[in-house]
Amino acid sequence: MSNTLSYPELAALLQARAGVTVEPSALERPGAQFDEFGVDSLGLLGVVGELENRHSLKVTSGAESAKSPAEFLQLVNSSLSAKAGA
């Protein structure tokens, strides 16, 4: 299992847990914001919950209120890296 979350994986999680279909390339676009895709904090909370269950870890506080995919990935991946180093 990977120690980082990628844009394609995030897109799949957004579809499964937030009910929003987004192309990974759109998430990667500089300046992309979740609100432009119709993803709110409740949708991100579902994604965070799924990640916490999958990886048996507590995702960094604030990930569910991230404004951009890049910010979300940075927060989640720092949690995953911290777990891997523990």
N, CA, C and O atoms as a GROMACS GRO file, in nm:
protein
  344
    1MET      N    1   0.085  -0.118   0.000
    1MET     CA    2   0.000   0.000   0.000
    1MET      C    3   0.089   0.125   0.000
    1MET      O    4   0.189   0.130   0.072
    2SER      N    5   0.054   0.220  -0.079
    2SER     CA    6   0.132   0.342  -0.094
    2SER      C    7   0.130   0.426   0.033
    2SER      O    8   0.033   0.425   0.109
    3ASN      N    9   0.240   0.499   0.054
    3ASN     CA   10   0.248   0.588   0.169
    3ASN      C   11   0.204   0.730   0.135
    3ASN      O   12   0.216   0.820   0.217
    4THR      N   13   0.154   0.750   0.013
    4THR     CA   14   0.104   0.881  -0.026
    4THR      C   15  -0.027   0.866  -0.102
    4THR      O   16  -0.055   0.763  -0.163
    5LEU      N   17  -0.106   0.971  -0.094
    5LEU     CA   18  -0.232   0.976  -0.167
    5LEU      C   19  -0.209   1.057  -0.293
    5LEU      O   20  -0.151   1.166  -0.288
    6SER      N   21  -0.253   1.005  -0.406
    6SER     CA   22  -0.233   1.073  -0.535
    6SER      C   23  -0.363   1.141  -0.580
    6SER      O   24  -0.470   1.117  -0.522
    7TYR      N   25  -0.353   1.224  -0.681
    7TYR     CA   26  -0.472   1.290  -0.736
    7TYR      C   27  -0.574   1.190  -0.790
    7TYR      O   28  -0.693   1.206  -0.765
    8PRO      N   29  -0.531   1.085  -0.864
    8PRO     CA   30  -0.629   0.986  -0.910
    8PRO      C   31  -0.700   0.916  -0.794
    8PRO      O   32  -0.821   0.891  -0.800
    9GLU      N   33  -0.626   0.885  -0.687
    9GLU     CA   34  -0.688   0.822  -0.570
    9GLU      C   35  -0.785   0.918  -0.502
    9GLU      O   36  -0.892   0.877  -0.457
   10LEU      N   37  -0.747   1.045  -0.494
   10LEU     CA   38  -0.836   1.145  -0.435
   10LEU      C   39  -0.964   1.156  -0.519
   10LEU      O   40  -1.073   1.165  -0.463
   11ALA      N   41  -0.951   1.157  -0.650
   11ALA     CA   42  -1.069   1.166  -0.738
   11ALA      C   43  -1.163   1.048  -0.714
   11ALA      O   44  -1.284   1.065  -0.709
   12ALA      N   45  -1.106   0.928  -0.699
   12ALA     CA   46  -1.188   0.808  -0.674
   12ALA      C   47  -1.257   0.818  -0.538
   12ALA      O   48  -1.374   0.781  -0.526
   13LEU      N   49  -1.187   0.867  -0.437
   13LEU     CA   50  -1.247   0.884  -0.304
   13LEU      C   51  -1.357   0.989  -0.305
   13LEU      O   52  -1.459   0.973  -0.238
   14LEU      N   53  -1.336   1.097  -0.380
   14LEU     CA   54  -1.440   1.201  -0.388
   14LEU      C   55  -1.566   1.144  -0.452
   14LEU      O   56  -1.677   1.179  -0.411
   15GLN      N   57  -1.550   1.060  -0.551
   15GLN     CA   58  -1.666   0.999  -0.615
   15GLN      C   59  -1.736   0.904  -0.518
   15GLN      O   60  -1.859   0.906  -0.506
   16ALA      N   61  -1.660   0.821  -0.450
   16ALA     CA   62  -1.716   0.720  -0.360
   16ALA      C   63  -1.776   0.778  -0.233
   16ALA      O   64  -1.880   0.733  -0.188
   17ARG      N   65  -1.711   0.878  -0.175
   17ARG     CA   66  -1.751   0.929  -0.043
   17ARG      C   67  -1.823   1.062  -0.045
   17ARG      O   68  -1.896   1.094   0.049
   18ALA      N   69  -1.805   1.141  -0.152
   18ALA     CA   70  -1.871   1.272  -0.159
   18ALA      C   71  -1.971   1.277  -0.274
   18ALA      O   72  -2.046   1.374  -0.287
   19GLY      N   73  -1.973   1.173  -0.358
   19GLY     CA   74  -2.067   1.170  -0.469
   19GLY      C   75  -2.036   1.270  -0.579
   19GLY      O   76  -2.125   1.310  -0.653
   20VAL      N   77  -1.910   1.309  -0.589
   20VAL     CA   78  -1.868   1.410  -0.687
   20VAL      C   79  -1.768   1.346  -0.783
   20VAL      O   80  -1.667   1.291  -0.740
   21THR      N   81  -1.797   1.355  -0.912
   21THR     CA   82  -1.706   1.302  -1.013
   21THR      C   83  -1.619   1.416  -1.066
   21THR      O   84  -1.669   1.515  -1.119
   22VAL      N   85  -1.489   1.399  -1.049
   22VAL     CA   86  -1.392   1.500  -1.092
   22VAL      C   87  -1.275   1.428  -1.159
   22VAL      O   88  -1.228   1.326  -1.109
   23GLU      N   89  -1.230   1.481  -1.270
   23GLU     CA   90  -1.112   1.426  -1.336
   23GLU      C   91  -0.988   1.460  -1.252
   23GLU      O   92  -0.974   1.573  -1.205
   24PRO      N   93  -0.898   1.363  -1.235
   24PRO     CA   94  -0.776   1.392  -1.159
   24PRO      C   95  -0.699   1.513  -1.212
   24PRO      O   96  -0.643   1.590  -1.134
   25SER      N   97  -0.697   1.529  -1.343
   25SER     CA   98  -0.624   1.643  -1.401
   25SER      C   99  -0.685   1.776  -1.358
   25SER      O  100  -0.613   1.875  -1.345
   26ALA      N  101  -0.815   1.781  -1.336
   26ALA     CA  102  -0.880   1.903  -1.288
   26ALA      C  103  -0.838   1.933  -1.145
   26ALA      O  104  -0.819   2.049  -1.108
   27LEU      N  105  -0.822   1.828  -1.064
   27LEU     CA  106  -0.778   1.847  -0.926
   27LEU      C  107  -0.635   1.898  -0.920
   27LEU      O  108  -0.598   1.973  -0.829
   28GLU      N  109  -0.554   1.859  -1.016
   28GLU     CA  110  -0.412   1.897  -1.020
   28GLU      C  111  -0.390   2.040  -1.070
   28GLU      O  112  -0.282   2.096  -1.049
   29ARG      N  113  -0.489   2.098  -1.133
   29ARG     CA  114  -0.474   2.232  -1.192
   29ARG      C  115  -0.433   2.333  -1.084
   29ARG      O  116  -0.497   2.339  -0.979
   30PRO      N  117  -0.328   2.411  -1.107
   30PRO     CA  118  -0.289   2.512  -1.009
   30PRO      C  119  -0.405   2.607  -0.978
   30PRO      O  120  -0.473   2.656  -1.068
   31GLY      N  121  -0.426   2.630  -0.851
   31GLY     CA  122  -0.534   2.720  -0.809
   31GLY      C  123  -0.670   2.653  -0.796
   31GLY      O  124  -0.767   2.719  -0.759
   32ALA      N  125  -0.678   2.523  -0.825
   32ALA     CA  126  -0.807   2.452  -0.815
   32ALA      C  127  -0.855   2.456  -0.670
   32ALA      O  128  -0.777   2.440  -0.577
   33GLN      N  129  -0.984   2.478  -0.654
   33GLN     CA  130  -1.047   2.484  -0.522
   33GLN      C  131  -1.160   2.382  -0.517
   33GLN      O  132  -1.230   2.361  -0.617
   34PHE      N  133  -1.179   2.319  -0.401
   34PHE     CA  134  -1.284   2.219  -0.389
   34PHE      C  135  -1.422   2.275  -0.420
   34PHE      O  136  -1.504   2.205  -0.480
   35ASP      N  137  -1.450   2.399  -0.381
   35ASP     CA  138  -1.585   2.452  -0.402
   35ASP      C  139  -1.624   2.460  -0.549
   35ASP      O  140  -1.742   2.452  -0.582
   36GLU      N  141  -1.528   2.474  -0.638
   36GLU     CA  142  -1.562   2.479  -0.780
   36GLU      C  143  -1.606   2.343  -0.834
   36GLU      O  144  -1.666   2.335  -0.941
   37PHE      N  145  -1.578   2.236  -0.760
   37PHE     CA  146  -1.620   2.102  -0.799
   37PHE      C  147  -1.744   2.058  -0.722
   37PHE      O  148  -1.796   1.948  -0.745
   38GLY      N  149  -1.791   2.142  -0.631
   38GLY     CA  150  -1.908   2.107  -0.552
   38GLY      C  151  -1.875   2.021  -0.430
   38GLY      O  152  -1.962   1.952  -0.377
   39VAL      N  153  -1.750   2.024  -0.387
   39VAL     CA  154  -1.706   1.947  -0.271
   39VAL      C  155  -1.703   2.041  -0.151
   39VAL      O  156  -1.635   2.144  -0.152
   40ASP      N  157  -1.776   2.004  -0.047
   40ASP     CA  158  -1.778   2.084   0.076
   40ASP      C  159  -1.708   2.010   0.189
   40ASP      O  160  -1.656   1.900   0.169
   41SER      N  161  -1.706   2.070   0.307
   41SER     CA  162  -1.635   2.009   0.419
   41SER      C  163  -1.697   1.876   0.461
   41SER      O  164  -1.626   1.788   0.509
   42LEU      N  165  -1.827   1.861   0.442
   42LEU     CA  166  -1.891   1.734   0.475
   42LEU      C  167  -1.843   1.622   0.381
   42LEU      O  168  -1.820   1.510   0.425
   43GLY      N  169  -1.829   1.654   0.253
   43GLY     CA  170  -1.775   1.558   0.158
   43GLY      C  171  -1.632   1.520   0.192
   43GLY      O  172  -1.594   1.403   0.184
   44LEU      N  173  -1.553   1.620   0.230
   44LEU     CA  174  -1.414   1.591   0.267
   44LEU      C  175  -1.407   1.510   0.395
   44LEU      O  176  -1.318   1.428   0.412
   45LEU      N  177  -1.501   1.533   0.485
   45LEU     CA  178  -1.506   1.455   0.608
   45LEU      C  179  -1.526   1.306   0.577
   45LEU      O  180  -1.468   1.220   0.643
   46GLY      N  181  -1.610   1.277   0.477
   46GLY     CA  182  -1.629   1.139   0.434
   46GLY      C  183  -1.502   1.078   0.378
   46GLY      O  184  -1.471   0.962   0.403
   47VAL      N  185  -1.428   1.158   0.302
   47VAL     CA  186  -1.300   1.112   0.246
   47VAL      C  187  -1.200   1.087   0.359
   47VAL      O  188  -1.130   0.986   0.360
   48VAL      N  189  -1.192   1.181   0.454
   48VAL     CA  190  -1.101   1.166   0.568
   48VAL      C  191  -1.135   1.040   0.647
   48VAL      O  192  -1.046   0.964   0.685
   49GLY      N  193  -1.264   1.017   0.672
   49GLY     CA  194  -1.306   0.898   0.744
   49GLY      C  195  -1.263   0.771   0.674
   49GLY      O  196  -1.216   0.677   0.738
   50GLU      N  197  -1.279   0.767   0.544
   50GLU     CA  198  -1.237   0.651   0.466
   50GLU      C  199  -1.086   0.629   0.477
   50GLU      O  200  -1.040   0.516   0.495
   51LEU      N  201  -1.010   0.737   0.466
   51LEU     CA  202  -0.864   0.725   0.475
   51LEU      C  203  -0.821   0.679   0.614
   51LEU      O  204  -0.729   0.598   0.628
   52GLU      N  205  -0.887   0.730   0.717
   52GLU     CA  206  -0.854   0.689   0.853
   52GLU      C  207  -0.883   0.540   0.872
   52GLU      O  208  -0.805   0.470   0.938
   53ASN      N  209  -0.993   0.493   0.818
   53ASN     CA  210  -1.025   0.350   0.827
   53ASN      C  211  -0.926   0.264   0.749
   53ASN      O  212  -0.882   0.161   0.799
   54ARG      N  213  -0.893   0.306   0.629
   54ARG     CA  214  -0.801   0.229   0.544
   54ARG      C  215  -0.662   0.217   0.603
   54ARG      O  216  -0.598   0.112   0.598
   55HIS      N  217  -0.615   0.328   0.659
   55HIS     CA  218  -0.475   0.335   0.702
   55HIS      C  219  -0.458   0.327   0.854
   55HIS      O  220  -0.346   0.334   0.904
   56SER      N  221  -0.567   0.312   0.925
   56SER     CA  222  -0.563   0.303   1.072
   56SER      C  223  -0.481   0.417   1.132
   56SER      O  224  -0.389   0.394   1.211
   57LEU      N  225  -0.516   0.538   1.095
   57LEU     CA  226  -0.446   0.654   1.148
   57LEU      C  227  -0.542   0.771   1.162
   57LEU      O  228  -0.651   0.771   1.106
   58LYS      N  229  -0.500   0.868   1.238
   58LYS     CA  230  -0.574   0.994   1.251
   58LYS      C  231  -0.514   1.092   1.152
   58LYS      O  232  -0.396   1.127   1.161
   59VAL      N  233  -0.595   1.135   1.056
   59VAL     CA  234  -0.547   1.231   0.957
   59VAL      C  235  -0.535   1.367   1.025
   59VAL      O  236  -0.618   1.404   1.108
   60THR      N  237  -0.431   1.440   0.989
   60THR     CA  238  -0.404   1.571   1.047
   60THR      C  239  -0.530   1.656   1.056
   60THR      O  240  -0.605   1.668   0.959
   61SER      N  241  -0.551   1.713   1.172
   61SER     CA  242  -0.665   1.801   1.195
   61SER      C  243  -0.666   1.912   1.090
   61SER      O  244  -0.562   1.969   1.058
   62GLY      N  245  -0.781   1.940   1.037
   62GLY     CA  246  -0.795   2.047   0.939
   62GLY      C  247  -0.807   1.998   0.796
   62GLY      O  248  -0.841   2.076   0.707
   63ALA      N  249  -0.779   1.870   0.772
   63ALA     CA  250  -0.786   1.819   0.635
   63ALA      C  251  -0.928   1.834   0.579
   63ALA      O  252  -0.946   1.862   0.460
   64GLU      N  253  -1.029   1.813   0.666
   64GLU     CA  254  -1.167   1.822   0.618
   64GLU      C  255  -1.209   1.965   0.584
   64GLU      O  256  -1.313   1.986   0.523
   65SER      N  257  -1.129   2.064   0.625
   65SER     CA  258  -1.161   2.202   0.591
   65SER      C  259  -1.062   2.261   0.490
   65SER      O  260  -1.058   2.382   0.470
   66ALA      N  261  -0.983   2.175   0.427
   66ALA     CA  262  -0.890   2.221   0.323
   66ALA      C  263  -0.968   2.285   0.210
   66ALA      O  264  -1.076   2.238   0.174
   67LYS      N  265  -0.915   2.390   0.155
   67LYS     CA  266  -0.982   2.462   0.047
   67LYS      C  267  -0.944   2.411  -0.092
   67LYS      O  268  -1.019   2.430  -0.188
   68SER      N  269  -0.828   2.347  -0.101
   68SER     CA  270  -0.782   2.302  -0.233
   68SER      C  271  -0.737   2.157  -0.227
   68SER      O  272  -0.698   2.106  -0.122
   69PRO      N  273  -0.742   2.090  -0.342
   69PRO     CA  274  -0.690   1.952  -0.348
   69PRO      C  275  -0.542   1.945  -0.308
   69PRO      O  276  -0.501   1.851  -0.241
   70ALA      N  277  -0.463   2.043  -0.350
   70ALA     CA  278  -0.320   2.043  -0.316
   70ALA      C  279  -0.301   2.051  -0.165
   70ALA      O  280  -0.217   1.980  -0.109
   71GLU      N  281  -0.376   2.138  -0.099
   71GLU     CA  282  -0.367   2.152   0.047
   71GLU      C  283  -0.411   2.022   0.115
   71GLU      O  284  -0.347   1.977   0.210
   72PHE      N  285  -0.519   1.962   0.067
   72PHE     CA  286  -0.569   1.838   0.124
   72PHE      C  287  -0.464   1.727   0.113
   72PHE      O  288  -0.436   1.657   0.211
   73LEU      N  289  -0.406   1.711  -0.007
   73LEU     CA  290  -0.305   1.607  -0.026
   73LEU      C  291  -0.184   1.631   0.063
   73LEU      O  292  -0.127   1.535   0.116
   74GLN      N  293  -0.144   1.756   0.080
   74GLN     CA  294  -0.029   1.785   0.165
   74GLN      C  295  -0.058   1.744   0.309
   74GLN      O  296   0.028   1.683   0.373
   75LEU      N  297  -0.176   1.775   0.360
   75LEU     CA  298  -0.212   1.740   0.497
   75LEU      C  299  -0.223   1.588   0.515
   75LEU      O  300  -0.170   1.532   0.611
   76VAL      N  301  -0.290   1.523   0.422
   76VAL     CA  302  -0.307   1.378   0.432
   76VAL      C  303  -0.172   1.306   0.418
   76VAL      O  304  -0.141   1.216   0.495
   77ASN      N  305  -0.094   1.348   0.320
   77ASN     CA  306   0.034   1.282   0.298
   77ASN      C  307   0.132   1.304   0.413
   77ASN      O  308   0.216   1.219   0.441
   78SER      N  309   0.122   1.418   0.481
   78SER     CA  310   0.208   1.438   0.598
   78SER      C  311   0.166   1.341   0.710
   78SER      O  312   0.252   1.291   0.783
   79SER      N  313   0.037   1.315   0.724
   79SER     CA  314  -0.010   1.217   0.823
   79SER      C  315   0.037   1.075   0.787
   79SER      O  316   0.081   1.000   0.873
   80LEU      N  317   0.027   1.041   0.659
   80LEU     CA  318   0.071   0.910   0.615
   80LEU      C  319   0.221   0.892   0.633
   80LEU      O  320   0.267   0.784   0.672
   81SER      N  321   0.298   0.997   0.604
   81SER     CA  322   0.444   0.991   0.621
   81SER      C  323   0.481   0.976   0.768
   81SER      O  324   0.572   0.901   0.803
   82ALA      N  325   0.409   1.049   0.854
   82ALA     CA  326   0.437   1.041   0.998
   82ALA      C  327   0.410   0.899   1.049
   82ALA      O  328   0.485   0.848   1.132
   83LYS      N  329   0.302   0.836   0.999
   83LYS     CA  330   0.271   0.700   1.041
   83LYS      C  331   0.380   0.604   0.991
   83LYS      O  332   0.424   0.516   1.065
   84ALA      N  333   0.424   0.623   0.868
   84ALA     CA  334   0.525   0.534   0.811
   84ALA      C  335   0.657   0.545   0.887
   84ALA      O  336   0.731   0.447   0.898
   85GLY      N  337   0.686   0.664   0.940
   85GLY     CA  338   0.809   0.684   1.013
   85GLY      C  339   0.801   0.641   1.158
   85GLY      O  340   0.903   0.635   1.228
   86ALA      N  341   0.680   0.611   1.204
   86ALA     CA  342   0.662   0.574   1.346
   86ALA      C  343   0.702   0.431   1.373
   86ALA      O  344   0.692   0.385   1.487
   0.00000   0.00000   0.00000
